[in-house]
Amino acid sequence: MAKTNKVNAIWLRNMAFEAELDGHRLVMDAAAEFGGRDLGPRPKPFMLLALAGCTGMDVVSLLKKMRVEFEAFSVEVEGELSEERPIRYTKMHVIYSFKGRDLPLEKLEKAVKMSEEQLCGVGAVYRKCMEVTSEIRVSN
């Protein structure tokens, strides 16, 4: 039998929903202009966050195995939205930013490529329905 994940979002009031995910409480809501009270983030940006977390964890794990030490690392994901309804992401761009001395670019590139092409399930799904691009930035 296939492995599954399941979430349940329970309506609180107005436009707010609460869910529990991996034992963590999460509230989503709309802005006041859309009938919400801004009690939590909007649902759509969670798609960007899911990609950032998925690929970021892959890259950290791979670089650890490659014995690459860095001072700081962040993953920024920019999502381009359609103008027509349903409003959806039409393109995502991932920026991998590393900080450290003498970081081996070839190993950073290898880790990112492995995440993007073999490991990150979130990115694999997104690439089926939109363009996903990336870049690596390194600073000392």
C-alpha positions, 0 to 999 in steps of 0.5 A, spaced: 500 500 500 502 506 498 504 511 503 500 517 504 500 524 508 494 527 511 492 534 514 485 536 516 484 544 516 478 546 521 475 552 520 475 557 526 471 563 524 471 568 518 476 566 513 481 562 519 483 555 519 487 551 524 491 545 522 496 540 526 502 538 522 507 534 525 505 536 532 505 543 530 499 548 530 498 552 524 493 557 523 492 560 516 487 566 515 486 572 509 487 579 510 481 583 512 480 586 505 478 579 504 474 577 510 479 575 514 483 578 521 490 576 519 491 571 524 496 567 520 499 567 513 496 565 507 495 558 504 499 559 497 506 562 500 506 555 503 508 552 497 514 557 496 516 555 503 515 547 502 520 548 496 525 552 500 524 547 506 525 541 502 531 543 497 534 546 503 534 540 507 537 536 502 542 541 500 544 541 508 544 533 508 548 533 502 554 538 504 554 535 510 556 528 507 561 532 503 564 535 509 563 542 506 562 547 512 559 554 511 557 559 516 550 561 513 545 558 508 539 560 506 534 558 501 529 564 498 524 562 493 520 567 489 513 565 486 511 569 480 503 569 480 498 569 474 494 575 472 488 570 470 484 566 475 485 561 478 491 565 481 496 561 481 504 560 481 506 560 474 514 560 475 518 559 481 526 561 482 530 559 488 536 562 490 541 558 494 545 563 498 551 561 502 556 564 506 563 562 508 570 562 506 573 558 501 567 554 499 568 549 493 563 551 488 563 545 484 560 541 491 555 547 492 553 546 485 553 538 485 548 538 492 543 543 489 543 539 482 542 532 486 536 536 490 533 539 484 534 532 480 533 526 484 531 528 491 526 534 493 519 531 491 516 538 492 520 541 486 519 534 482 511 536 483 512 543 481 516 542 475 511 538 472 506 544 472 511 550 471 518 553 470 522 552 476 529 556 476 535 557 481 541 560 482 547 559 487 550 565 491 556 565 495 559 570 499 565 571 504 
